Amino acid sequence: GINAEYGGALSPDTLPFCRRTEQAWQDQLGRDSQNTSNPYHDKYEVSDDAKCVSKGRDGFSVAECREQLAWYLDLGCEGDGDTMIGYYTLRTMDDSLFWGKDVLEDENLVLKIDCVSTTDNEGNFCFDADQEGHSNTKMHVQIFSVPWSVDSARDSSRTMTLLGGDSTANYRITCDEGYSFPGGVTEAYGYCSSTFGDAASNVYTAATAADPNTNLECQAVCEANPGIGSFDGSEMAFDSIFAPQMSAGETYSATSENVVCDSGMTLSVSDMSTQFVITCNGGAAATTSAYNGSLSCNPCPVCKAMCPASAEDDALGIPEENAVASVAMAAASQSHGTTITVSSDDVTCKTDHMLPESSPQTYKFECGEDGVYTCVGECPLCKGTCAWLEGTDSYDYRYASDGSSDKNVPVSPGENNVEVYCLDASDVLVGPRFLSCLHNNTLQLETAGFGKNATFSCQSNVSVCEAPIVTNATLSQSGNILVGESYTVKCPSGYIFDMVTKETQGSPNRAVVRCETLTDGNGTVINLNDELPSFTCYEGCGSVEDFMGIVQPGQKRQKSAPYPEGTVLTFTCQTGYHLVIPSRREQTCTEGSIPIVPSCAEDDTKPTGDPNSASSLSVTMTTFVLLIGLS
């Protein structure tokens, strides 16, 4: 039967709380195992071969006996050739034997105590599952170990043996601190995998009750608020991310507010609304320390250098030759991708440089890579200033735009922005009139059309004409010419006069203006200086000639090219005719030219898709010659 041993050599007189007869233990154990009214009845099985064995030692006091021997008793096998498998510690309370409460309240545990033949099952045991855990897995048994507070050596010796191939969940396990099972699994159970007869292959495995065939391994937990060093990958740049502690396989969606960038850096504007999915990949317990699981992200935050409030030198992506010293961008540093519009007054040029008067009033910048502002469109272009030239008793220099001349302030850069004028009101200036501040910080007289070494003079009793005002055009000379001389106005490529000017001048892109005088009824010579017309050239295409039909939209006559650049022209043949090549119905004015003026043919001929047909070629060539004649 069941043999009880109470404290070895200790006297029953000194251990009153351990005094029980062999039959009393046998009866109590039997009643608990058979009592169906016991709420824990179906939670354990005790074989007839098991016996109650206390593990007391000499020298225990009454209090120690009460706290340890009377409250926790071990079961052992009566037969010397048997091996105890399963959970073999019983707890006593109120003269009854119970399993530990934590064990019993787990519905997935069916606890078994049995004695099996050691010889018959040799090589089929998994020995020594204990609270020290499985080697290199960071697992430990959570519920069967008995807390022996007095003797730590005894605590570590409490072990369990399982029989291979038994699918019953015999004990519950958890991972060490800083480790967890992947996928958020919180309750795993220990099983003994077995290859019968090969003890080396019999190992404890962890699995869930729902899937006992899938082995679980403890993975390192991913720490909360990880730094960039915890992440795998290269396409990332940040200091840390506010995120919760996670087990392997768990994810967390972080926003820009969760991302902490290094000092002087921030997320791009385009990333401010991005969801960064953080995944805990864990790490093998054998090679990864606690709370040091690896993470990955998709996409990963990439913090980029902020652009300074006032940009200069390396923070300005402006060519060196533009001579810009700094630009006041904003009140504070800007994030990558931010676009800023600044005034020309915010631009500071380098010494002896200035923005020309013709410069744009505003500039647009974008905060780009590495904290450098790049121009969106035209960059500021500072040009060298010039010193005022010394005048004489007969002439001096001033700004052509408003007649001012503060000689204490350098001349701002510009073309034809300074003029020479005669001090005597009765004199007129003859010859080159304008000067430009463009090169080498020196005012230079514009002599084009007058000869390389031409100069000016103040003369009396002569009549001159001042150069006409031109827009998007060039003049043969920009100074004053004598009566009888002429100015030539030319439009650049892609530009033409409006139709009214063309009809007056006889050319779509060239005009000759002659300086003349008239005599009134009293014989007084009238200077036509103020009567010279102004000229403007417009970007676009000229009128369509020799097309047998209608062109839409209609051509413009004044203050515009007949067909402005980019206009789509639709050609429709007159009644009784059709387009020889229908695909040429629409043509776009591009760089001052209409690619093809389509041809029309009478309706008794068939349209063709061959642009090299004889009829198509003859009409097209005629039209081409006519257009050339107009240029």
Secondary structure, DSSP 8 states (H G I E B T S, - for coil): ------STT--TTT-GGG---HHHHHHHHHHHHH-TTSTTGGGEEE-TTEEEE----TT--HHHIIIIITTEEEEEESSTTEEEEE--EEEEETTEEE--HHHHT-TT--EEEEEEETTTTTT-EEEEEETT-STTT-EEE-SS----SS-HHHHHT-EEEEETT--S--EEEEE-TTEE-GGG---EEEEEE--TT-GGG-EEEEE-SS-TTS-B--EE-B-SS-BGGGB--SS-B-SEE----B-TT-EEEE-GGGEE--TTEEE-GGGTT--EEEEEEE-BTTTS-TTB-EEEEES--BEEE-B-SEEEGGGEES-GGG-EEEEE--SS-B-TT-EEEEEGGGEEE-TTEE--TTS-SEEEEEE-GGG-EEESS-----EE-B------SSEEEEETTT----TTS-B--EEEEEEEEESSTT-EEEB--EEEEEETTEEEE--TTT-TT---EEESS--EE----EES-EES--SBEETT-EEEEE--TTEE--HHHHHHHTSSSEEEEE--EEE-TTS-EEE-GGG---EE-EEEE----S-SEEEES----SSS-SEETT-EEEEEE-TTEEESSGGGSEEE-BTTB-S----EEETTS---S-TT-HHHHHHHHHHHHHHHHH-
